[in-house]
Amino acid sequence: MLAWRPSLPCAALVLCTILFARSAHATGKQGDFIQTDTIGTSIVSRNLDDGTTTSLRNVVNISEFIGLHYYVVDRVRLGMNLQFTERTWPDPPPNRSRFQRFGFLPQIGWNFFDPLFTSLVFGIIPRTDGRAHLNLTVQGVWGVSFPLSDRVRMSVAGEVPYTYYDKHQVGLTALTGVSIRL
């Protein structure tokens, strides 16, 4: 119980943000464009083909997602992110690059209850595992976004990616980022 106490202020902040979100900081309206910058890391992944599990104990990759999104109707957006992933630990094998992954991530997002949101993301990944190798993914994202100003929001989210082309893998990714209404 003692280890959980430092989390109480964060949990209280999240709860207050959800309960007392102001409409002045409401999420996107039809016609709004937002630019997003997100950083994330895979917490755990399970290869369903060979039954192996990889976590932060084995490998640390940091991903950056840069995107542009358009609200087609209030609270519903279509967008595209580019993903760049770099291996930070351990060093990749000799025949692989530190630049682990590059991908195109078209998506549809829904801000269903300010500040909560969800997204369905499709991944077309021409670079995987530090080499030119195609993979396809589908990902579910759930998160919360906090207003920093009238045009800027900070988000914290969890993502469940499923790789279904060439290999079958499922995982859990932690994400945080900012979005700027243009």
C-alpha positions, 0 to 999 in steps of 0.5 A, a space after each residue: 500500500 505504501 508504494 501506491 501512495 505517490 500515485 494518489 495525486 496523479 489519480 486525483 488529477 485524472 479524476 478531477 479532469 474527467 469530472 470537471 472538464 470545461 466545454 471551452 476546452 472541448 475536443 474538435 469540432 467539424 472542420 478543425 485540423 489538429 497536428 499531433 506529436 506522440 511518443 511511446 514504447 512497447 511495454 509487452 508483446 506476445 508473438 503468437 506464432 512461437 509463444 515468446 513474450 518480449 517486455 521492457 526487460 528484453 528490449 526498449 524501443 522508443 517510437 515517435 508518431 507525427 500526425 495530421 487529423 481532420 474532424 469530419 463531424 464534431 468529435 470524429 476525426 480522420 487522420 494519418 500518422 507517420 511512425 519512426 522507431 529507434 532501438 535504445 537498448 540493447 544494441 541491435 544484432 549486427 545485420 539490423 539497424 538501430 532504426 527499427 520501424 517506419 510506418 504509415 498509420 491511417 486512423 479514425 478517432 472518436 472523442 466520445 466523452 471529453 476528455 476520453 477518446 478512442 481510435 482505430 489505427 491501421 498500420 502499413 509498416 514497410 520497415 520492421 525489425 531494423 530492416 526493409 520488411 513489410 508488416 500490417 497491423 490494426 491497433 485499438 487506442 484508448 486515452 484521456 486528453 488534458 487541456 493545456 490551453 484553448 488550442 493545445 491538449 496533452 494526452 496519455 493513452 494505451 494502445 493494443 497493437 495486433 500484427 497480422 501479416 507475416 507474423 501474429 503478435 499482440 502487445 501493449 504500448 504506452 503513449 503520451 503526446 500533445 495535439 495542437 488545433 491549427 
